Amino acid sequence: MIGRDEPDLVLFQQELVSALSSTDSPDKIVQTLESNPKLNSFRSYISTFDVDMVQVANELVHKWGSRH
Amino acid sequence: MPEIKVGLHAMPTDDFRQAATELILSDQVDVLECTFDAHWQLAENKISDYQYPDWYQSLIQVYSDENSLLGHAILLSILSAKTSARQLCWLEKLERECIERNYLHVSEHFGFFEADGFIDGAPLPVPYTKDAVMIGRAMLKKMAQSSNKDVGLENLALAFSKTEAQEQGAFLNDLLDKPNNFLLLDLHNIFCQIANFNLNAKDHLSLYPLHKVREIHLSGGSYSKSWSGKRDAIRRDTHDGPVPAEVFDLLDLALTLCPNLEFVILERLGNTMDGEDDFAQFRADYKRMYDLARGK
């Protein structure tokens, strides 16, 4: 809801963007997310990630992303 | 059913002007869509220094005056879990934008691209959870309040898995739960999922809430290399090429499956057409789309 943060999802999005911002390979990015203890509740979701799609997301974040 | 209106996504670039003028002057463009927030400076809540070309502003104004303008957005980040000051500023600017211009409706993209001060220019998928649905519904409600318009979401090409691609339709259906919500169905994005996950076109399309489709986008794209090597290539939503035959086939199918469809729009990024051959191809794509939508 507006004005109320959702802690688990906030954390997941932060960690996902952080991992995708790295120069690691796609399989390493998935491994990093899967082994992150803060993302336990998303582990089964992360385990479904297709490395080709992670590569696309990684490219998008590197091409368009910036920190404000 | 009223006649479907066919149109173009307007770009403020010279290649669009050269390619589209003939179509517009011959009254073949019923509606225009514009990305109204592309150059908003949101961090400081100030009017952008960027000025669109006069011809573009005039064109948008004509379609606004004729009740034939659709608003499209790229910068809200509707599924960000943490609401930022930047998003609140965006909502304020939306209110002003919708007073200044007469949009028939406004739309944004499914997904998130802002988290913890990091802004990615392209939306990323979000896990389909109750929290995510609540966040998206709340932001859609704010968008509707600010714009005083019906608000829609465009489906996303990127999915982290085949399962996620197959669940996106249900996720969108949950998000778009109000009568003033609609689905903007981007058929090239659907094509990307079909190509990348080896899906059946009709089966996959049917997973989306097709009764909520009010607008369709057609565009082209490109292929990139598969990192894993398990695919020949990855289909990408780059909006920089002609519309592939498979996307026209999807339009043919969607026209029979979307009973509340009102608008069909051709998109192509600015500065991606180089010379008369590209302009002619753009017009040929438009004509083919127009004829299909009008049942010719």
Interface residues (C-beta under 8 A of the other chain):
Chain A: M1 I2 G3 D5 E6 D8 L9 V10 F12 Q13 Q14 L16 V17 S18 L20 S21 S25 P26 F42 Y45 T48 F49 D50 V51 D52 M53 V54 Q55 V56 A57 E59 L60 V61 K63 W64 G65 S66 R67 H68
Chain B: A43 S80 A81 K82 T83 R86 F112 A115 D116 G117 F118 I119 D120 G121 A122 L124 V126 P127 T129 D131 A132 M134 I135 A138 M139 K142 L158 A159 F160 S161 K162 T163 E164 N196 S224 S226 W227 S228 K230 R231 I234 R236
